[in-house]
Each structure stands twice: as C-alpha cells, then as structure tokens.
C-alpha cells in the first residue's frame, strides 16, 4: 500500500485539537509462528463483553464467549502462551468469580484441545470484604480457586490477595498463608506480585511498605518452597527491583516480568540472566512480540530490538496513570484488530479512557506496526470518531 493509498483520519491530539493523521499501514510481523524456545512468554488475555447483555458497573459479567475464546486462539496462533483469569481479564474490576470460574473451565478445554500453554489466576476475590475475618478465610478462598484452575488442567498463578493485604500483620502471616496454599498445589505454581500502580489495595504486600524492603521476605519464601514454585510474576514497574529479585531466586525458579514499561530490556537480560514474560501488553502486540522472541532464539538481537522497541511508547501510554485502566486500551486494540465485534467491556469499563487517549493509542499502535489490518482499523476508528461527534 502506497502513502497515497494509506487511510487518513482527522482526530484529536493529546491536547484535544484536531489533527490529520495518515496511517503507515505496515504490520511489523506475520500473525503466526512456533512458540519461542529461549523464553517462556504468556500474554495476559482480556475478556470480550456480550454487547447485548447487561454489563453495567456492579452487575454480573456477561461475556461474548465466541470472541473471548477466539482471542485466546489468536494468541496461541502467534506462538505465545495465554495467561487467563488475571488482572487483564478485569479480576476485581468487573469480572466476578462465577464468570471467572466458567472462563477458566472453557479456556482450559480449548488449551487441551490443541496442547497449548495456559496459566490461570487463582485468587481470593470471591470473598466479600465482610468475609475478611481472618487468614483461614483467605486460605479457604485460595483453595477453592486453586482447585478450579487445577481441574481445568492449567498451571495456577497464585494471585496477590486484597483480603490478605488487609488482614496480614507482617511477613509471618504471608509466609504461613502461602505455605498452606502451596501445600495443596498439584504442580509448581507461579506467584504474583502486583504493585500499587495496578491495584492500590495491595499496598504493603509481603509485609513491607516499601517493595525494596520486601525482596528478602519474598526470596526467603521462594527458597523455602522452591520445589512448588515455577516462578514469580513481578509487576512493580521498577526494573531495578525486578533484576535484584531475579538474582536472588534459586536455580530453576523463573522471573516472569510483568513490567509493561521495561519489558524489552528485562526479557533480553544481561550476562547474569534474563526475565521471562507474563504481560498484559503482549495481548496488544502479540504478533510482533512473538516474532521478536523467535528472533532472540536465533541470536538476532537486532531484529528483536527492531520489533520490540517501537512497541514501548504504546505500552507506556496504555499503562499510564491510572495504570489499572490499561484494560480499556487492550480491549480497544482487540476491537481495532477485528478480534471482537464491538468496543465493549464488562462493567462498562470502555468508558475508563477518554477519546484523546484512545486516539493516541491508535497512532502509537500504527507506528509500532501492531495494527494487523490498517484499513479495517482505520474504518473502526472512523466510526468511533463519528459516534463521538468529532468534526460534526
């Protein structure tokens, strides 16, 4: 497609003033390929809401199951694994436990049908705050969800718990709860450290106000139970802390970066090691990310950087404050790329980002080469602008 044939749109810039933008119309990578070998990589998948069902804030979630499951197959087709029922799927922000349990079961069946890599979140979000009566309740809630994930045939991700953060009185409480939960795991699990940018209710997790002061507590827990832990996903948006923890881990326990700001360098690593990946942004950039990791398999760091680095401005925009609303951008890009029929989310979360934010995301996605069909993306963007009354 030549420049003269590339779609052009008039849309608001970051300052709200209208500007003309012509797409580059150059997808960075093909949509399919084999799983990377040198890094384990999971894309944390969002859920598509049923556009004709009630999905108001506070209402039970109603999903478009066809679109939701098809998106997981899209991620597997690129070569990435899927991380399901995580915070990207709006855990604690619209996706209730009944819908989550069904999601885990359905995705587990799809993964088994093709022998695909799948991890799923096991948390405590079925507890009402009135039930936050003690750590025994936390363990029971974890147990219920752990059993659901294991029944589905997925590797569990033991998610950070708001209830535990509210109840724990220091590192010993965390160590005891995790000891009891890990004892029930039928395979090594992935631990989950989500920073306050993603969930303010998790302040003080692991028993320390400063995450840097929690590193030794986390490392000691992992060392004590290393045979039951596959790795830990770290989403602190602090590359230095992640590297410090990575160097403290026992041999064989992996660090999965959840740092959606600094993932290219953390996954590339250094002479002392590298991180693997469990990232929400990978759902938005899946073909480029998977191809970049395959380049890394071949030792082609130039190609790796050429594919990964243009995605960073997009990721930093999608995950800009308030970071926990990044799910809106993930669903928006899925819609632009034809993976769901409408830009709708459970809990009405599509309204969490304003039009200038979405327009900037559109431009950055184009520049990163992650709009897989630029003509379709431009058409959908044009319709959104029309509904918003831009230029009218």
C-alpha positions in Angstrom: 0.0 0.0 0.0 1.5 3.4 -1.0 1.3 6.5 1.1 -1.4 7.9 -1.2 -3.5 4.8 -0.5 -2.9 4.7 3.2 -6.0 5.7 5.2 -6.1 9.2 6.7 -8.2 10.3 9.6 -8.9 13.6 11.4 -8.8 13.0 15.2 -8.0 14.9 18.4 -4.4 15.0 19.6 -3.4 14.8 23.2 -4.3 18.5 23.7 -7.7 18.0 22.2 -7.1 19.9 19.0 -8.0 18.2 15.7 -5.2 16.9 13.6 -4.9 14.9 10.4 -3.1 11.5 10.7 -2.2 9.2 7.8 -1.5 5.6 8.7 1.8 3.9 8.0 -0.1 0.7 7.0 2.8 -1.6 7.7 2.2 -4.5 10.1 5.5 -5.4 11.7 5.1 -9.2 11.8 3.0 -12.0 10.4 0.3 -13.4 12.7 1.6 -16.9 13.2 4.6 -19.0 14.2 6.1 -21.6 16.6 6.4 -20.9 20.3 9.6 -19.2 21.3 12.2 -21.6 22.8 14.6 -19.4 24.7 12.0 -17.5 26.8 8.7 -18.6 28.2 6.1 -16.0 27.2 2.5 -15.6 28.2 0.1 -12.9 27.0 -2.4 -12.0 29.7 -5.8 -12.0 27.9 -8.7 -9.7 28.3 -12.4 -10.7 28.1 -14.9 -9.6 25.5 -18.3 -8.5 26.9 -21.5 -9.6 25.4 -22.7 -6.3 23.7 -26.4 -7.1 24.1 -26.3 -8.3 27.7 -26.4 -6.3 30.9 -22.8 -5.4 31.8 -23.4 -2.3 33.9 -21.0 -1.5 36.7 -21.6 -3.9 39.6 -23.7 -6.3 37.5 -22.6 -9.9 37.0 -20.3 -10.2 34.0 -21.8 -11.4 30.7 -19.2 -12.5 28.2 -19.2 -12.9 24.4 -17.8 -16.4 24.7 -17.1 -16.8 20.9 -15.0 -13.7 20.8 -13.3 -14.3 24.2 -12.2 -17.8 23.3 -11.3 -16.9 19.7 -8.9 -14.2 21.1 -7.1 -16.9 23.1 -6.7 -19.0 20.0 -5.3 -15.9 18.2 -2.7 -15.6 20.9 -1.8 -19.3 20.7 -1.6 -19.0 16.9 1.1 -16.3 17.3 3.2 -18.7 19.4 2.6 -17.1 22.8 1.1 -18.9 25.8 -2.0 -17.5 27.4 -2.4 -16.2 30.9 -6.1 -16.2 31.7 -8.3 -15.0 34.6 -5.6 -12.5 35.6 -6.0 -8.8 36.2 -6.1 -8.1 32.5 -9.3 -10.1 32.4 -10.7 -7.5 34.9 -10.4 -9.6 38.0 -11.6 -7.3 40.8 -12.8 -4.7 38.2 -15.9 -6.2 36.7 -15.3 -10.0 36.3 -17.0 -11.8 39.1 -16.0 -15.2 40.4 -18.8 -17.1 38.7 -17.8 -15.8 35.3 -14.1 -16.3 36.2 -14.7 -19.9 37.1 -16.5 -20.5 33.8 -13.7 -18.7 31.9 -11.1 -20.9 33.5 -13.0 -24.1 32.6 -13.7 -23.0 29.0 -10.2 -21.8 28.3 -8.8 -24.9 29.9 -10.8 -27.1 27.5 -9.6 -25.0 24.5 -6.0 -25.3 25.6 -6.2 -29.1 26.0 -7.7 -29.4 22.5 -4.5 -28.1 21.0 -1.9 -28.8 23.6 -1.4 -25.1 24.2 0.4 -23.3 27.1 -2.0 -21.9 29.7 -1.7 -20.4 33.2 -4.7 -19.1 35.1 -5.1 -16.9 38.1 -6.2 -18.3 41.5 -7.1 -15.6 44.0 -9.5 -14.7 46.8 -11.8 -12.3 45.1 -14.9 -14.4 45.7 -14.7 -13.2 49.3 -16.9 -10.2 50.2 -15.0 -7.7 52.4 -17.4 -8.7 55.2 -15.8 -12.2 55.0 -12.3 -10.9 55.6 -12.4 -12.3 59.1 -9.0 -14.0 59.3 -6.3 -15.7 57.3 -8.2 -19.0 57.5 -10.9 -17.5 55.2 -8.1 -16.4 52.8 -6.7 -19.9 52.6 -10.2 -21.4 52.0 -10.8 -18.9 49.2 -7.4 -19.6 47.6 -8.1 -23.4 47.9 -11.4 -23.1 46.1 -9.9 -21.2 43.2 -6.8 -23.4 43.1 -8.9 -26.5 42.7 -10.8 -24.8 39.8 -7.6 -24.0 38.0 -6.1 -27.4 38.5 -9.3 -29.1 37.4 -9.1 -27.1 34.1 -5.6 -28.5 33.6 -3.9 -25.1 33.8 -0.8 -24.1 35.8 -2.1 -21.9 38.7 -0.9 -18.3 39.2 -1.4 -17.6 42.9 -2.6 -14.0 42.6 -1.9 -11.3 45.1 -4.9 -11.1 47.5 -6.6 -7.9 48.6 -8.0 -9.7 51.6 -4.6 -11.0 52.7 -3.1 -7.5 52.3 -5.9 -6.2 54.6 -5.5 -8.9 57.2 -1.8 -9.8 57.3 0.2 -8.5 60.3 3.7 -8.7 58.8 5.8 -11.2 56.8 5.0 -14.2 59.0 1.3 -14.1 58.1 2.2 -14.1 54.4 4.6 -16.9 54.8 2.0 -19.0 56.7 -0.8 -18.4 54.2 1.4 -19.2 51.2 2.8 -22.3 52.9 -0.7 -23.7 53.4 -1.8 -22.8 49.8 1.4 -24.2 48.2 0.9 -27.4 50.0 -2.3 -28.0 48.0 -0.8 -27.4 44.6 -0.6 -30.4 42.3 2.2 -28.8 40.2 4.6 -25.9 40.6 2.8 -22.6 40.6 3.6 -19.0 39.6 3.5 -16.5 42.4 2.1 -13.0 41.6 3.4 -9.7 42.9 1.3 -6.8 41.7 2.3 -3.3 42.6 0.1 -0.5 43.8 0.1 1.2 40.4 -2.0 -1.8 39.3 -4.0 -2.2 42.5 -3.7 0.4 45.3 -5.4 -2.1 47.7 -2.2 -4.2 47.6 -0.1 -1.6 49.4 2.3 -3.2 51.9 2.2 -6.7 50.3 4.6 -9.2 51.7 4.6 -7.2 54.9 6.6 -4.1 53.9 5.5 -0.7 52.9 8.5 -0.3 50.5 8.7 -3.1 47.9 12.5 -2.9 48.2 12.2 -4.0 51.8 10.0 -6.9 50.8 12.6 -8.5 48.5 14.2 -10.6 51.2 10.9 -11.8 52.5 9.8 -12.9 49.0 13.1 -14.6 48.2 13.1 -16.5 51.5 9.5 -17.7 50.9 10.5 -18.9 47.4 13.7 -20.6 48.6 11.8 -22.5 51.3 9.2 -23.8 48.8 11.3 -23.8 45.6 10.1 -27.3 44.6 6.5 -26.0 44.5 7.2 -22.7 42.6 7.7 -22.5 38.9 8.4 -18.7 39.1 7.1 -15.4 40.2 5.5 -12.7 38.1 6.6 -9.2 39.1 4.6 -6.2 38.2 6.2 -3.3 40.1 7.2 -1.1 37.1 10.6 -0.9 38.6 13.2 -2.7 36.5 16.0 -2.4 39.1 14.0 -4.1 41.8 13.0 -6.9 39.4 16.6 -7.6 38.5 17.6 -7.6 42.2 14.9 -10.2 42.9 15.8 -12.2 39.8 19.4 -12.6 41.1 18.1 -13.8 44.4 16.0 -16.7 43.1 17.0 -20.3 43.5 18.2 -22.1 40.4 15.2 -23.3 38.4 12.7 -20.7 39.6 11.9 -18.2 36.9 11.2 -14.5 37.0 8.3 -13.6 34.8 8.3 -9.9 34.1 5.1 -8.1 34.4 6.8 -4.7 33.8 4.9 -3.2 30.8 7.3 -0.3 30.7 10.7 -2.0 30.5 10.0 -5.5 29.2 12.4 -5.4 26.1 15.5 -5.0 28.3 14.3 -7.3 31.1 13.5 -10.1 28.7 16.7 -9.6 26.7 18.6 -9.7 30.0 22.3 -9.4 30.7 25.3 -11.7 31.4 23.8 -12.6 34.8 20.4 -13.7 33.5 17.1 -12.6 32.0 13.4 -12.5 32.7 10.7 -14.5 31.0 7.4 -12.8 30.3 3.8 -12.7 31.5 2.5 -9.4 30.2 -0.8 -7.7 29.5 0.8 -5.6 26.8 1.7 -8.8 24.9 -2.1 -9.3 24.2 -2.0 -6.0 22.3 1.3 -6.6 20.4 1.2 -10.4 20.2 2.5 -11.0 16.6 5.4 -8.5 17.0 6.3 -9.8 20.5 6.3 -13.5 19.4 8.3 -12.8 16.3 10.8 -10.8 18.4 11.2 -13.7 20.8 11.8 -16.1 17.9 14.5 -13.7 16.6 16.1 -13.9 20.1 16.0 -17.7 19.7 18.2 -17.2 16.6 20.5 -14.8 18.5 19.3 -12.0 16.3 19.2 -9.2 18.9 19.0 -6.5 16.2 15.7 -7.9 14.9 14.5 -8.4 18.4 15.1 -4.7 19.3 13.6 -3.6 15.9 10.4 -5.3 16.7 10.1 -4.7 20.5 11.4 -1.2 20.9 8.7 0.6 18.8 6.0 -1.0 21.0 7.3 0.7 24.2 5.7 4.1 23.6 2.4 2.3 23.0 2.8 0.2 26.2 3.8 3.2 28.3 0.7 5.1 27.0 -1.7 2.2 27.6 -0.3 1.7 31.1 -0.1 5.4 32.0 -1.8 6.5 35.2 -4.2 5.4 36.4 -2.5 2.3 35.4 -5.3 -0.1 36.4 -7.4 1.2 33.5 -4.9 -0.3 31.0 -7.5 -3.0 30.2 -9.5 -0.4 28.3 -6.7 0.0 25.8 -6.1 -3.7 25.4 -9.8 -4.2 24.6 -9.7 -1.2 22.2 -6.8 -2.6 20.2 -8.5 -6.0 20.1 -11.5 -4.3 18.6 -9.4 -2.4 16.1 -7.8 -5.6 15.0 -11.1 -7.4 14.5 -11.0 -9.7 17.5 -14.3 -8.7 18.9 -17.4 -7.1 17.2 -17.7 -4.1 19.4 -15.7 -1.9 21.8 -17.5 -3.1 24.9 -16.2 -4.3 28.3 -17.7 -5.8 31.4 -18.6 -3.2 34.0 -18.8 -0.6 31.2 -15.0 -0.2 31.5 -14.7 1.0 27.9 -15.5 4.5 29.3 -12.5 4.5 31.6 -10.3 6.2 29.0 -11.2 9.4 27.1 -11.2 9.8 23.3 -7.8 11.7 23.1 -6.2 8.8 25.0 -7.7 6.3 22.6 -6.7 8.3 19.5 -3.1 8.5 20.8 -3.2 4.7 21.3 -4.4 4.3 17.7 -1.5 6.4 16.4 1.1 4.6 18.6 -0.2 1.2 17.6 0.1 2.1 13.9 3.7 3.3 14.4 4.5 0.1 16.3 3.2 -1.9 13.4 0.6 -3.8 15.5 -2.5 -2.9 13.5 -2.8 -6.1 11.6 -5.2 -4.8 9.1 -4.7 -1.0 8.9 -7.7 -0.5 6.6 -10.1 -2.2 9.0 -8.6 -0.4 12.0 -9.0 2.9 10.3 -12.6 2.2 9.4 -13.4 1.2 13.0 -11.6 4.3 14.3 -13.5 6.5 11.9 -16.8 5.0 13.2 -15.8 5.7 16.8 -14.9 9.3 15.9 -18.2 9.7 14.2 -20.2 8.4 17.2 -18.2 10.8 19.4 -19.2 13.7 17.2 -15.7 14.6 16.0 -15.8 17.1 13.2 -19.6 17.4 13.4 
